[in-house]
Each structure stands twice: as C-alpha cells, then as structure tokens.
Amino acid sequence: MVFFFKGPPTAVARNATPVAYPGSPLHLSVEFCANPPAFAARWLHGDRVYTPGNQYGIDVLAYGVIDLPTPFCKEARLTYVHMHERVPRTFYFVVSSPGGVAEAIFRVNFTLRHKTMSNSVDDGDDEELSEPEEIHFPVFGSNSCRLRPFALLPVILFTLHTITFLLIHPLISVQQIPMPI
C-alpha cells in the first residue's frame, strides 16, 4: 500500500476472513495509512472497544501499533487468545485522523475441528468415526434469509457513535504506543 498524498486514512485487513478453531488463538492484523497522521485507533468487537497497546484480561491482546517501511503507514495487531462458539464473529478496526475515518472489517470463519471417537469391534480392530457436522444452506427467496427491516440498526448506530467519539475524544496518540516484545 503506497500512501503519500494527503487525505482520508485507509485501513486494510491483512486477513479479512481468518479461520478460527475452538480453544485456539485468533490473530488479526491491519495495515493503516494516514497523512495527516492518525491520532486514534480502536478495535471494536461486539459491545467492547480495545485500544492498541493494552491487554484485556487473559483473553485479548491489542498490541501497540508499529511503523511500516511505507511512510505514514502502520500495523496494528489483535490476538483473541481462546476462540469459542460464543465469541462474536465480526471484528472492526477503526482509525481516525484529521483527514477522516477508515475501518477494516474482519469476518471470522469459526470451524469446529473434526473429533474422532474410537469404536471397539469384536475382533479388536479400532474404527475411527467422525462426529457429523451441521451444514446450513440458505433457502433463497424464503423468509429465513431475508433481513428484517432495521435489524442492523443497532450495529450501525454503535459504529457511528464510536467513530464520532474517536473524532471528538482521541484518548491515545497512535505514534506514542510502544510495541510489546
């Protein structure tokens, strides 16, 4: 990503559709560029906001941003230590600068690992059986896959509120966040 001109920032998810497994860590990475420089950056996940350079309990590490070789560009990373079925599957990264606001969206593909079971047969041979998977296919044209009117309104309002907050109240300077080793 080359970014020398002045204008609104850009944010690009390096792994926009990562695969996550139960109990495994999820690593997200975003590259953002801003000229004039960004003054605030946040990770949004469900109803939570994570600031780069902080750790949230034992589950979330929002690493400090690092400079990239390209002028005005930086990288931010987030690790969700133990993924499980109840974790919301969409993460957002929002960056703001005097030139505007940009976001990157991560849509996590949560996949259950195939578990194997042993089934003893009379002759002593073991047979491997896989647990069945549930597969859901949308039925096009049915009510089951149509969005209800205003179903996304809370998400949109939360995102707009957060962006407005970041523009008005920058809590942390992006340039001053140290990268943990």
Summary of the structure (lengths in Angstrom):
residues: 181
radius of gyration: 20.8
end to end distance: 25.2
largest distance: 74.5
contacts: 458
relative contact order: 0.23
helix: 12%
strand: 37%
